[in-house]
Amino acid sequence: MNKGELVHAIAERTSVTKKEADAVITAAIECIMEAVAEGEKVTLVGFGSFESRERKEREGRNPKTNEKMVIPATKVPAFSAGKLFKDKVAPNSGDNDE
């Protein structure tokens, strides 16, 4: 599903125009990106959490020359799915009661 398909699905479910749905989705995504860029954690209960994580400096190899190189430390965005989201994707995957 791409953004256009998401806009269409939300417009149908909420009885708003596609233009309104697009504006809301765009604003929500921008707010999440801005908050994470500022070091905040954004938690949407049941869906998941967005946050910034530190990636340590590490050694890597240049794939063309196979030379060793240092990959500098950096911050990366991360998403952790919430329990309801995980259960929707893989129902009963955690049930070992049988």
C-alpha positions in Angstrom: 0.0 0.0 0.0 1.4 3.4 -0.9 0.4 6.8 0.4 -2.3 7.4 -2.2 -3.9 4.0 -1.4 -3.7 4.8 2.3 -5.3 8.3 1.7 -8.1 6.6 -0.2 -8.7 3.9 2.5 -8.8 6.5 5.3 -11.1 8.8 3.3 -13.6 6.0 2.8 -13.5 4.8 6.4 -13.9 8.3 7.9 -16.2 9.9 5.3 -13.8 12.8 4.7 -12.4 14.0 1.4 -9.2 12.6 0.0 -7.7 16.0 0.3 -8.6 16.2 4.0 -7.3 12.7 4.6 -4.0 13.5 2.8 -3.6 16.7 4.9 -4.1 14.8 8.1 -1.7 11.9 7.2 1.0 14.4 6.0 0.7 16.4 9.2 0.9 13.3 11.4 4.0 12.0 9.6 5.7 15.4 9.8 4.9 15.7 13.5 6.4 12.2 14.2 9.5 13.0 12.1 10.1 16.3 13.8 9.6 14.9 17.3 12.0 12.0 16.7 14.6 14.3 15.1 14.5 16.3 18.3 15.2 13.2 20.4 11.6 12.6 21.6 10.0 9.2 21.6 6.5 9.0 19.9 4.3 6.2 21.2 1.0 5.3 19.6 -0.5 2.7 22.0 -1.3 -0.5 20.2 0.5 0.5 17.1 4.1 1.1 18.2 6.9 3.6 19.1 9.1 5.8 17.0 12.4 6.9 18.4 16.0 7.9 17.6 18.7 5.4 18.3 22.5 5.8 18.5 24.5 3.6 16.2 28.1 3.2 17.4 31.1 3.7 15.3 32.1 0.4 13.7 34.5 -1.2 11.3 33.3 -2.1 7.8 34.7 -2.9 4.4 34.5 -1.1 1.1 32.6 -3.5 -1.1 34.5 -2.5 -4.2 38.1 -2.6 -2.8 37.5 -4.8 0.2 39.5 -2.3 2.2 38.8 -1.9 5.9 37.1 1.4 6.8 35.6 3.1 9.8 31.8 3.7 9.7 31.2 6.8 11.9 28.7 6.8 14.8 25.3 8.2 13.8 21.7 8.5 14.9 19.0 6.5 13.1 15.2 6.5 13.3 13.7 3.3 14.7 10.2 1.8 15.0 9.1 -0.9 17.5 5.8 -2.5 16.8 3.3 -2.6 19.6 1.6 -5.7 21.0 -1.7 -5.2 19.1 0.2 -4.6 15.8 2.3 -7.7 16.3 -0.8 -9.8 17.2 -2.6 -8.5 14.1 0.4 -9.5 11.8 1.1 -12.9 13.5 -1.9 -14.0 15.4 -1.3 -16.7 18.0 2.5 -16.6 17.4 3.1 -16.3 21.2 0.7 -18.9 22.3 2.5 -22.1 23.3 -0.2 -23.4 25.7 -1.0 -26.6 23.8 
